[in-house]
Amino acid sequence: MNKVWLITGASSGFGRALTEAALAAGDVVVGAARRTDALDGLVAAHPDRMEAFRLDVTDVLAVDAAVRDVVARHGRIDVLVNNAGRTHVGAFEETADDELRALFDVHVLGPAALVRAVLPHMRERRSGAIVQMSSVGGQMSFAGFSAYSGTKFALEGMSEALADEVSDVGIKVLIVEPGAFRTSLFEGGRAGFSADSGVYEKVSRTRAYVSGGDGTQAGDPAKAAALIRAALDAERTPLRLPLGDDSVTAVLDHLDQVRADVTAWEERTRDTAFDE
């Protein structure tokens, strides 16, 4: 049976690639975006299987209404893809409260609202999949990405608990951790930048990397979409799926560093119980 997908941020990047892959497989896609005109061509090409609607994922009331509407018209949502988001560069010290809150709204609170809205329907059917588009920055971080990674770390922590909660009712959770892919994430109009005092040289280098990196990334979103679909179809869907050579290397190197830190202090940290 063909699946019904609800994909946020469907107009570009990974959302667009997943939308095209699902349509090519004969599935139904309900694509959410802040600007739906970019989806007009897909709607025209697949009028019976492609829908587009305007949605701000930070509007919780709109999220609930959108999910109710999709379920009312299609009877179910088989796959939710929380993809909407943007990047942000700024030193920890120089990231303002409003910038940090805005990132958490779109990367954490919005996806959480969508998950809460779809879960009762998936749980009733004892079937479904939730794809959380995180980042290699959800596993490790570096100068300039404290706020962005903070939101992705939060999303991953919540999703890991979610996966444990829903595993007994037939629902899969997949956390996707892309590295540098040729999406619109680094576009000048989409990338956010905190004020730069020039105090932190490493942050300035990260800012330059993001500012000049759009269109040169090695990763192919179409290949990423195919792998995401394969992971969802696998008998054992992984909890985390790093995407790209850069992401896999960074995650494995980070895990090695974590293990090194733990083992270096292991004897003393284990010996912190009350003396009996």
C-alpha positions in Angstrom: 0.0 0.0 0.0 1.3 3.4 -0.9 2.4 5.6 2.0 1.2 9.0 3.1 4.0 11.4 3.9 3.8 14.7 5.8 7.1 16.6 5.1 7.9 20.0 6.6 10.3 22.2 4.7 9.3 20.4 1.6 10.1 23.1 -0.9 13.9 22.7 -0.9 16.9 20.7 0.3 16.3 17.3 1.9 12.5 18.0 2.1 12.4 18.5 -1.6 14.5 15.4 -2.3 12.4 13.2 0.0 9.2 14.6 -1.6 10.5 13.7 -5.1 11.6 10.3 -4.0 8.3 9.5 -2.4 6.4 10.7 -5.5 8.6 8.6 -7.7 7.7 5.5 -5.6 4.0 6.2 -6.0 3.4 7.5 -2.6 1.3 10.5 -1.5 3.0 13.6 -0.2 1.6 16.5 1.8 4.3 19.1 1.7 4.4 21.9 4.2 6.5 25.0 3.6 6.4 28.7 4.4 6.5 29.4 0.6 4.5 26.9 -1.3 5.0 28.4 -4.7 8.2 26.4 -5.1 6.0 23.2 -4.9 3.6 24.3 -7.7 5.5 22.2 -10.4 5.2 19.0 -8.3 1.6 19.6 -7.5 0.9 20.1 -11.3 2.8 17.0 -12.2 1.2 14.8 -9.5 -2.2 16.4 -8.8 -3.6 13.2 -7.3 -0.7 12.5 -5.0 1.0 15.8 -4.2 -0.4 18.6 -2.0 1.2 21.7 -0.7 0.1 23.9 2.2 1.6 26.9 4.0 2.7 26.1 7.5 4.9 27.8 10.1 6.0 24.9 12.3 6.3 27.2 15.3 2.6 27.9 15.3 1.3 25.1 17.5 -2.4 25.7 16.8 -1.7 25.6 13.0 0.2 22.3 13.4 -2.6 20.6 15.2 -5.1 21.8 12.6 -2.9 20.7 9.7 -2.5 17.2 11.1 -6.2 16.8 11.7 -6.8 17.9 8.1 -4.4 15.5 6.6 -5.8 12.6 8.6 -9.3 13.6 7.7 -8.6 13.6 4.0 -6.1 10.7 3.7 -7.1 8.5 6.7 -3.6 8.3 8.1 0.0 9.7 8.1 2.5 6.9 7.6 5.7 9.0 7.7 6.3 12.4 9.4 9.5 14.1 8.4 10.5 17.0 10.6 12.8 18.8 8.2 12.0 22.5 8.4 15.0 24.5 9.8 17.9 26.8 9.2 21.5 27.2 10.2 22.9 29.8 12.5 26.4 30.9 13.3 27.5 32.9 16.3 29.8 32.7 19.3 28.1 31.4 22.5 28.8 34.8 24.2 27.4 36.8 21.2 24.2 34.8 20.6 21.2 36.8 21.9 18.3 35.3 23.8 15.8 36.1 21.0 18.1 34.3 18.4 18.4 31.3 20.7 14.7 31.1 21.4 13.8 31.4 17.7 16.1 28.5 16.9 14.6 26.3 19.6 11.1 27.2 18.3 11.8 25.9 14.8 14.2 23.0 15.6 12.7 21.7 18.8 9.3 23.0 19.8 7.9 22.8 16.3 8.9 19.2 15.7 7.7 18.3 19.2 4.3 19.7 18.4 4.1 17.8 15.1 5.1 14.5 16.9 2.5 15.0 19.6 -0.1 15.7 16.9 0.6 12.6 14.8 1.3 10.0 17.5 -2.3 9.3 18.5 -3.1 8.4 14.9 0.0 6.3 14.5 -0.4 4.6 17.8 -4.0 3.7 17.0 -2.9 2.0 13.8 0.3 0.6 15.5 2.2 1.7 12.5 4.2 4.7 11.4 7.6 6.4 11.2 9.0 9.7 12.4 12.1 11.1 10.7 13.9 13.8 12.7 16.3 15.7 10.4 19.1 16.6 12.8 22.7 17.2 11.8 26.2 16.0 12.4 26.0 19.0 14.7 23.5 17.0 16.8 26.3 14.7 17.8 29.3 17.1 18.1 30.0 20.8 17.8 32.6 23.4 17.3 33.1 27.1 17.5 30.3 29.2 16.0 27.6 26.5 16.2 26.7 26.5 19.9 23.1 27.6 19.4 22.5 25.5 16.3 24.0 22.4 17.9 22.2 23.1 21.1 18.9 22.7 19.3 19.9 19.6 17.5 21.3 18.0 20.7 17.9 18.7 22.3 16.1 17.2 19.3 18.2 14.1 19.4 17.8 13.6 23.2 14.0 13.9 23.0 13.9 11.6 19.9 16.0 8.9 21.6 13.5 8.8 24.5 10.6 8.9 22.0 12.0 5.9 20.1 12.1 3.9 23.4 8.5 4.9 24.2 7.0 4.0 20.9 9.0 0.9 19.9 6.4 -1.4 21.5 3.5 0.1 19.4 5.1 -0.4 15.9 6.4 3.2 15.4 9.9 3.8 14.1 12.0 6.8 14.9 15.0 7.7 12.6 17.4 10.6 13.5 19.2 11.7 10.4 22.6 13.5 10.8 23.8 15.0 7.5 27.1 16.6 7.0 27.6 19.2 4.2 25.0 18.6 1.5 24.1 20.8 -1.4 20.9 22.2 0.0 19.9 25.8 0.7 21.0 25.7 4.3 23.9 28.0 3.7 22.1 30.4 1.4 22.7 34.0 2.4 19.0 34.7 2.9 18.5 31.6 5.1 21.6 31.4 7.2 21.5 33.3 10.5 24.4 35.2 11.9 24.8 36.7 15.3 26.7 40.0 15.7 30.4 39.4 15.3 32.8 41.3 17.6 35.8 39.6 16.0 37.0 38.4 19.4 36.8 34.7 18.5 38.9 33.9 15.6 37.6 30.3 15.3 34.0 31.7 15.0 35.1 34.1 12.3 36.5 31.1 10.3 33.2 29.2 10.8 31.3 32.3 9.6 33.5 32.5 6.4 33.0 28.8 5.8 29.2 29.1 5.9 29.1 32.4 3.9 31.2 30.9 1.1 30.0 27.3 1.2 26.7 27.4 -0.5 26.6 25.4 -3.7 30.0 23.7 -3.1 29.0 21.0 -0.7 29.9 17.4 -1.7 26.7 15.8 -0.5 23.9 14.9 -3.0 20.4 15.3 -1.4 18.9 12.8 -3.8 21.3 10.1 -2.6 20.5 11.1 0.9 16.8 10.7 0.3 17.3 7.2 -1.2 19.3 6.1 1.9 16.7 7.5 4.3 14.0 5.5 2.5 16.2 2.4 2.6 16.7 2.9 6.4 13.0 3.2 7.0 12.3 0.1 4.9 15.0 -2.0 6.7 13.9 -4.7 9.1 16.0 -3.0 11.7 15.8 0.8 11.2 18.8 2.4 12.9 18.1 5.1 15.5 20.8 7.4 14.0 21.8 7.7 10.4 24.9 9.9 9.8 24.9 11.0 6.1 28.1 11.8 4.1 31.7 10.9 4.5 32.3 14.0 6.5 29.5 13.2 9.0 30.5 9.6 9.5 34.2 10.6 10.1 33.2 13.4 12.5 30.8 11.2 14.5 33.3 8.4 14.8 36.1 10.7 15.8 33.9 12.4 18.4 32.9 9.0 19.8 36.6 8.1 20.1 37.2 11.4 21.9 34.3 10.7 24.3 35.6 7.2 25.1 39.1 8.6 25.6 37.8 11.2 28.1 35.7 8.6 30.0 38.4 6.0 30.2 41.1 8.5 31.3 39.1 9.2 34.4 37.2 5.9 34.7 38.8 4.6 37.8 38.3 7.8 39.8 34.8 8.5 38.5 33.6 5.0 39.3 34.9 5.4 42.8 32.5 8.2 43.9 30.0 6.2 45.9 29.5 6.6 49.7 32.0 4.5 51.7 30.1 1.7 53.3 
